[in-house]
């Protein structure tokens, strides 16, 4: 991974980051990109027929779908879709039939 940090600005080459198996759900892979000021940014990859378990959002969560599609609370999230979950919301059934990759910020 190459990282450049000049006068408060940073650039991270995510191509060299490793995918790791998620501890949150089977069939989910994560690239930990950055964490700063209590915010985390990850790339997340779902294998086909994967779901997140029931969970509560403790802080705002943003999902930007990069490829594939997923379903969240009755909404289809296709590439280019941004989904937002407010703090305190409870979610179950986030799933992808064919697999997907998204940027997660929380």
N, C-alpha and C positions, 0 to 999 in steps of 0.2 A: 504494500500500500504506500502510495506517495501522498504526503500531506504538506501543504505549503501554508505557513502562517506568518503573515506580514501585517503589522500594525492593527491587530484585531480582526483581520479577515483570514479565512481559511478556505482551502480548496482540497477536496479529498477525492482521489481516484478510487472509485468503488470497485473497479474491475478486479483489483488484487485482493479484495476482501473475501474471506471464506464464508460459505453457506454453512450454517449450523442447524442441527435438528432442534426444533422448538420444544420446550418443556411444557408448553401450554396445550398442544394438541398433536395427535399423530397425523402424519402426512403434511406437516407444515415445516417449511425451511425458512431461516431468517439470516439476513446480513445486517449486522449492527453497524450502522453508518456513523452516527454521532449522537452525543448527549451533551447538552449545555443548558444552563438556567432551568433545570427541571424538565426539559423537553427531550424526548428521544425520537430519533429518526431511524427507521428500519426499512429494508426491502423485504417483502414477505412473498413466499411462493407456496401456493397450495397445489398438492397433487390432485388428480381427479378424484371426485367423490369424497372431499374433505370438508369438515365442519369445525367451527369454533364451538366450545361448550358454552353453557350459560355463564355470563359474566356481567359485572357492573363496571361502568366507566367512571373512574374516580376523578378524572380530569377530561378536558376536551380531547377528542380523537378525530383525526382527519385521515381518510383513506382516498388515495388517488390511484385509480385502476390503470395499470400500464398495458397489460395484455390479458386476454381471456375475459371471463366474466364470472361474477358471483351474485348471490342474492342476499339481501339484507332487509329484514322487516318488510317484505313484500316488494322491495325495489330491486330491479335488475341493474347491476353495476357493470357496465361494459367499459372497454378501453376509453379513456378520456373523461370518465365520470369521477366526480368528487363527492364523497359521502362524509357527513359530519355527525358525530354523536356528542351530545352535551353531557357535562358531568352529572352523575346520578342516574343516567339512563341504564336500564338493564336490557341485555341483548341475548337472544338465543336463536339458533338457526342460521347464522351467517355461514353460507356454504357455497361450494363451487362444484358443479357436476363434471366439467371438463378440465379443471385446473385454471389457475390464474396467477398473475404477479401484480403486486401493488406496493405503493409507497405508503408507509404508515407513520404518522406523526402524532405523538401523544405526550 
